[in-house]
């Protein structure tokens, strides 16, 4: 069967809009009624242009149009690609909206629905400088994909285009719409506007959409990017609940910095807004994923955050934050196997950090060498430990520390150098002899580059399960014996007054020609003096 009249889609017509127009031509109120009558299949309510149902619908249309397979679908695919609606690098992957959005003046003139109106960040019509509507301007009733979308509101009878456009009111937002090129920045602003009390925004597959709120939220997003005054006002909305709380102060700074980073001086240079400010409702349901909304029962919405926020406040990586969770240094609401899916209660994390800082020692009277937490990390790595081990020692009280007024949270910590080295030495000696160390840990302990470590394995100086390679693992006893031999060589070299390398040759079973040189704050660096490995390639 073929249709007697087969209208073609306009170049910029949306697939749902084309489906409505085709259905009305044949006397049906909606594409769903047309599809059930002609093909025996129903269509989804929102007619997403990228779905199994719509693919099947297009196949059916192509069959009754008698056109080449995929000819219609290619048209709509090219239309989507024209607006580049999908990009996995964005905070929101797909920026199209399923519910109908319209420019009433365009519809009153052309009588077809344009795809560009479904792009979430488009809130002003380029032609008429009028708002793209998410609901009826008279009764605020939301739209549906049926025959009324092409003519007027079904609920109140309002006819599209009855009121003339007001370009002056929307001119500033049209300039902003044309000036902003960094869409990820814009959509982050959209999510922050939807829940300005919150601190985190989660990556989403689709735009969280409420027809009654969308326009004002997107207006706020444009102003966060293009209006320095609005950006500054929103960045100051959150203040530390506990001024004496180190984590809370860091959280306030991180929150303000994230808002300020949304501003674009280039876009702001082309736009000037009036004095009217958007009214922002706090709607955490639009921002916090549904799987985490179960915590609303026991936790305030603004205290729910993801790993990125906790890591940013503490100055750590997400992996390090999750290691602190596994070692009971900080608490976590949801311990998902996917580390980025873990969710935290900011009040609990703040209490945990306050508990950690409660172990602080009095400021020493005399001036001694004190290290920042990052400098301490460089030393503990020489003993096969890492920054998380160091923080755990501070948390348990086994390693003393003091605090300064430096900015940041953990960045305020100061550790005495000699105390840290003594603690590392004692912890080093208590490690189990059969503990296995990975390749990266050994490289940090010995302070040697990858090629030197491989050579030491090939020469038999560092025996392992494999001679060398990415999968190599070493027993702790092997590394301990290696370091012990080096210390003996240094001591005997001092006593006998001969080069360390000569003593090392006597102690080394492989007799490899290796020169060992001490590094400040660590053990040593190995420089292999062989034709196989030039000195310039070593550490």
C-alpha positions, -999 to 999 in steps of 0.1 A, spaced: 0 0 0 12 35 -8 -2 68 3 -19 89 -24 -4 121 -12 31 119 2 44 153 15 81 156 20 96 171 52 109 207 51 147 211 53 146 221 90 114 202 101 116 179 131 106 142 129 79 145 155 65 177 138 65 160 104 47 130 119 20 153 133 16 172 100 13 139 81 -13 125 105 -34 157 103 -34 156 65 -51 123 66 -76 134 93 -59 118 124 -55 138 156 -20 124 164 8 103 148 -1 75 173 -37 73 160 -24 73 124 2 45 132 -23 23 151 -49 26 123 -25 21 93 3 -1 108 -12 -15 139 16 -2 161 14 25 188 40 53 191 55 67 224 40 99 239 70 122 234 80 109 199 118 109 205 135 112 171 161 87 182 145 55 195 135 20 184 99 31 180 107 60 158 131 39 137 103 14 131 79 43 123 103 57 97 107 22 81 69 20 79 66 55 63 93 47 38 74 15 28 41 33 22 59 63 6 75 39 -19 108 57 -16 143 43 -13 151 26 21 166 50 47 159 81 25 136 97 52 158 85 81 189 100 65 172 133 62 165 135 100 199 120 109 216 148 89 194 174 106 204 161 141 241 161 130 237 197 118 231 209 153 256 185 168 233 175 196 255 147 210 289 148 226 301 125 253 325 151 266 296 173 278 281 173 312 248 165 293 252 141 264 220 147 244 207 183 245 174 177 227 141 179 245 113 153 239 84 175 248 72 200 221 87 235 222 76 262 197 80 297 183 43 307 180 50 333 153 70 309 131 42 283 134 15 308 126 34 317 94 49 284 82 27 258 99 54 232 105 76 224 135 113 231 134 139 208 149 160 237 163 132 245 188 140 212 205 176 222 213 175 229 250 197 260 250 177 278 223 153 300 241 149 328 216 137 327 180 164 342 157 138 355 132 111 371 155 133 377 186 105 361 207 107 333 233 106 297 223 77 285 244 76 255 266 39 260 275 10 280 264 16 318 271 -21 322 282 -29 292 304 7 277 309 -6 243 298 22 221 284 22 210 248 15 176 232 25 161 199 -10 163 183 -29 184 158 -31 214 182 6 219 182 4 234 147 -24 258 154 -31 267 190 -37 257 226 -62 229 230 -70 239 266 -77 276 263 -81 281 226 -52 306 222 -41 308 186 -4 310 179 7 345 169 -22 363 184 1 385 204 28 404 186 65 398 194 84 419 219 120 420 206 133 445 231 126 421 260 146 392 245 173 410 225 199 405 252 193 368 254 194 364 217 229 380 217 239 357 245 225 327 226 246 337 195 277 345 215 281 314 238 301 287 220 311 266 250 279 246 255 293 225 283 299 256 304 264 267 296 247 234 307 268 233 339 253 267 346 219 253 339 223 226 365 238 250 391 208 273 385 183 244 389 198 237 424 219 267 435 222 254 471 238 222 459 275 217 453 276 189 427 264 184 391 262 149 378 268 139 341 235 131 325 223 115 293 195 140 286 185 175 297 165 175 329 134 193 317 104 210 334 84 231 310 74 256 337 111 262 348 132 256 317 132 291 303 141 308 335 168 283 343 184 287 309 182 325 313 202 321 345 227 298 327 233 324 300 237 351 326 262 329 346 283 328 314 278 363 301 268 385 331 297 390 357 273 406 382 249 376 381 278 352 383 292 370 413 258 371 430 253 334 426 288 324 436 283 342 470 250 324 478 267 296 497 287 305 528 304 281 552 280 269 578 308 265 603 335 292 598 358 273 621 353 241 600 383 236 577 363 214 553 333 238 552 356 267 543 372 247 515 337 236 503 326 273 501 357 282 482 352 253 458 316 261 453 324 298 445 352 288 422 330 264 401 305 292 396 331 318 387 347 294 362 315 294 342 320 330 332 332 338 297 348 372 293 346 369 255 309 362 255 303 389 281 319 415 259 290 412 234 261 411 258 246 436 283 216 425 304 190 447 321 183 449 358 157 421 359 171 389 375 159 354 370 140 338 399 157 305 408 137 277 424 158 250 441 148 217 425 173 190 435 153 164 416 165 180 383 202 177 393 207 147 417 203 114 399 172 94 407 192 65 422 206 89 448 173 106 457 165 78 482 189 96 506 165 126 507 148 108 536 178 111 560 200 137 543 194 173 532 196 175 494 223 202 495 246 179 516 245 151 489 275 152 466 297 130 444 333 121 446 345 150 424 334 176 450 350 158 480 382 153 460 383 190 449 378 202 485 405 179 499 429 184 471 430 147 463 422 124 434 390 104 433 410 72 437 426 86 469 392 97 482 379 62 478 409 47 494 402 69 525 367 55 525 380 19 524 403 27 554 374 43 574 390 78 574 359 94 558 324 80 554 304 74 523 266 71 518 268 47 488 298 25 482 292 17 445 316 -5 427 319 23 402 340 48 420 325 79 403 290 67 413 297 69 450 278 96 469 288 114 501 270 133 529 290 166 532 281 169 569 296 135 576 328 143 556 331 176 574 328 158 608 354 133 597 379 160 587 372 178 619 380 146 638 412 143 619 423 178 627 414 172 663 446 152 665 467 183 658 498 187 680 509 221 695 530 243 674 567 236 681 586 265 698 618 261 679 621 264 641 623 229 625 619 216 590 582 210 584 567 196 552 535 202 534 513 171 527 525 170 491 562 172 502 555 144 527 540 123 499 574 126 480 592 111 510 568 83 520 569 70 484 606 63 489 595 38 515 568 21 494 539 41 510 517 68 495 497 99 505 467 78 517 490 59 541 503 93 554 468 106 560 458 73 577 488 77 601 476 113 609 441 100 615 452 72 638 474 96 658 506 76 652 521 105 633 520 140 648 513 172 627 505 208 631 483 233 611 490 266 594 468 293 579 475 282 544 445 281 520 430 248 513 419 219 535 446 192 538 471 218 524 471 233 559 488 202 574 525 204 583 546 174 593 581 174 609 606 159 585 625 139 610 594 126 626 580 115 593 613 97 583 614 79 616 578 68 612 585 56 577 615 37 588 596 19 616 567 11 593 591 0 566 607 -26 589 573 -39 601 561 -48 566 556 -85 558 585 -101 539 561 -118 514 541 -87 506 540 -81 469 548 -47 455 538 -36 420 561 -21 394 552 16 401 557 13 438 591 -2 434 601 26 409 591 52 435 609 34 463 642 31 444 638 64 426 647 48 393 631 51 359 614 23 341 643 13 319 667 11 349 643 -11 368 640 -34 338 677 -37 335 681 -45 372 656 -73 367 673 -87 337 707 -87 355 692 -106 384 697 -79 409 660 -77 416 646 -112 412 608 -114 407 581 -137 392 591 -123 358 624 -107 349 609 -75 337 578 -60 321 545 -43 330 532 -73 350 562 -77 372 557 -79 410 584 -80 437 584 -94 471 591 -68 498 620 -89 512 638 -85 478 636 -47 479 645 -46 515 676 -67 509 685 -45 479 683 -14 500 702 -30 529 731 -38 506 732 -3 494 733 11 529 762 -13 538 780 -2 507 777 35 517 788 28 553 819 7 542 827 33 516 829 60 542 850 38 566 874 25 540 876 57 519 869 41 486 840 47 461 806 33 469 805 16 435 835 -6 444 819 -18 476 786 -24 457 804 -46 431 817 -68 460 782 -71 475 762 -76 443 759 -112 433 755 -102 396 786 -80 396 766 -55 375 784 -22 369 759 0 386 767 34 402 743 44 431 739 80 441 719 93 470 689 116 465 678 142 491 649 128 511 650 94 495 671 63 492 691 64 460 690 66 422 706 39 401 726 49 370 736 18 349 769 23 332 766 -1 303 766 2 266 730 -12 266 718 17 287 735 51 283 739 73 314 717 100 298 687 76 299 689 70 336 674 90 364 
